[in-house]
Amino acid sequence: MKKLLAILLTLAMLVPMCGFAEESAPGATRTVIFLKDFNAKVLGADIDEAEEKAVNDFLDALRVIVYQQGTTSAAYEVTLNDQPIVDYAVQFSGADVYVSSDLLGETLYLNLDEDMRHFGELVYRQQLSQRGLTAEVINEMVSSGYYAE
């Protein structure tokens, strides 16, 4: 419950981003996703009625707006009470992904082939360490390339 509260407070405190998503995708198909039908009780059986109402009220006010342009680019805007709080744009070109947002301050570049392989290695290392394996054994298993299979 503390994590949920932290997330909700963080979202509520973000500064409006002035419609960045809409400006990033002129002429795009607009889809609005409503979260009002989500029931806060699924987050945990230990939340009381007041907490459930607060979460449900928050979700009622929350919207995710997607501006889709074909299959290679989209912009997303999260609003709270119709005020933009977070927005970003994503564009794909082959294995290359570009993400931009005022929050980032610059365009983030990812190569899915390289970066997902690295991410897979990090996850694999974490799984091995949770099994209690030593760093030496983990390094040996990772260097064998087993995680990429």
C-alpha positions in Angstrom: 0.0 0.0 0.0 2.9 2.4 0.7 4.3 1.9 -2.8 0.9 2.7 -4.3 0.6 5.8 -2.2 4.1 6.9 -3.2 3.2 6.4 -6.9 -0.1 8.3 -6.6 1.6 11.2 -4.8 4.4 11.4 -7.3 1.9 11.5 -10.2 -0.1 14.2 -8.4 2.9 16.4 -7.9 4.2 16.4 -11.4 4.1 19.7 -13.3 1.7 19.8 -16.3 3.6 19.3 -19.5 1.6 21.7 -21.8 0.2 19.2 -24.3 3.6 17.9 -25.5 2.0 14.6 -26.7 -0.6 16.2 -28.8 1.9 18.5 -30.4 4.3 15.6 -31.1 1.7 13.7 -33.2 -0.3 16.1 -35.4 -3.0 14.3 -37.4 -2.7 11.1 -35.3 -5.6 8.8 -34.2 -6.5 9.7 -30.7 -7.6 7.1 -28.2 -8.5 7.8 -24.6 -8.1 5.0 -22.0 -10.2 5.3 -18.8 -9.2 3.5 -15.6 -12.4 4.2 -13.7 -13.6 0.6 -14.0 -10.5 -0.7 -12.2 -11.3 -1.8 -8.6 -8.7 -0.8 -6.0 -9.5 -3.9 -3.9 -7.4 -6.0 -6.4 -4.3 -4.1 -5.1 -4.5 -5.8 -1.8 -7.0 -7.3 0.6 -5.6 -5.2 3.5 -6.9 -1.8 2.2 -9.7 -0.3 4.1 -12.8 1.4 2.7 -11.4 4.9 2.8 -8.2 3.9 1.0 -10.2 2.0 -1.6 -12.4 5.1 -2.2 -9.3 7.4 -2.5 -7.7 5.0 -5.0 -10.9 4.6 -7.0 -11.4 8.4 -7.0 -7.8 8.9 -8.3 -8.3 6.3 -11.0 -11.6 8.0 -12.0 -9.7 11.3 -12.6 -6.8 9.5 -14.4 -6.8 9.2 -18.2 -4.2 7.9 -20.7 -4.5 9.5 -24.1 -2.7 7.8 -27.0 -2.0 9.5 -30.3 -1.1 6.8 -32.8 0.6 7.5 -36.2 0.8 4.3 -38.2 2.8 1.5 -36.6 6.0 3.3 -36.0 5.2 6.2 -33.8 2.9 7.3 -31.0 2.6 9.9 -28.3 1.2 9.3 -24.9 -0.3 11.8 -22.4 -1.4 11.0 -18.8 -3.9 13.4 -17.4 -5.3 14.0 -14.0 -8.6 15.9 -13.9 -8.0 16.8 -17.6 -4.6 18.4 -16.7 -1.5 16.8 -18.4 0.9 15.5 -15.9 3.2 13.2 -18.0 3.7 12.8 -21.7 6.1 11.4 -24.1 6.6 10.3 -27.7 8.0 7.1 -29.0 9.2 6.3 -32.6 10.5 3.0 -33.9 12.8 2.5 -36.8 13.8 -1.1 -37.1 15.4 -2.1 -33.8 16.0 1.5 -32.9 13.6 3.2 -30.5 13.6 7.0 -29.8 11.7 8.2 -26.7 11.3 11.9 -26.0 9.7 13.8 -23.2 10.1 17.1 -21.3 10.7 14.9 -18.2 13.8 13.3 -19.9 15.1 16.7 -21.1 16.4 15.0 -24.2 15.7 12.1 -26.6 16.5 8.7 -25.3 17.8 6.2 -27.8 17.6 2.5 -27.4 18.6 -0.3 -29.7 16.3 -3.3 -29.0 18.8 -5.9 -30.2 21.7 -4.6 -28.0 19.8 -3.1 -25.1 17.4 -6.0 -24.6 20.3 -8.4 -24.7 22.0 -6.4 -22.0 18.7 -6.2 -20.0 18.3 -10.0 -20.4 21.8 -10.5 -19.0 21.0 -8.3 -16.0 17.8 -10.2 -15.2 19.7 -13.5 -15.6 22.4 -12.4 -13.2 19.8 -11.4 -10.7 18.0 -14.7 -11.0 21.3 -16.6 -10.5 22.3 -14.5 -7.5 18.9 -15.2 -5.9 19.8 -18.9 -6.2 22.8 -18.2 -4.0 25.4 -18.8 -6.7 28.8 -17.1 -6.3 29.9 -14.2 -8.5 32.5 -16.4 -10.1 29.9 -19.0 -11.1 27.5 -16.3 -12.3 30.2 -14.7 -14.5 31.1 -18.1 -16.0 27.4 -18.9 -16.8 26.8 -15.4 -18.3 30.0 -15.5 -20.4 28.9 -18.9 -21.8 26.0 -16.9 -23.4 23.4 -19.3 -21.9 21.1 -16.4 -20.9 20.7 -15.3 -24.5 19.3 -18.7 -25.6 
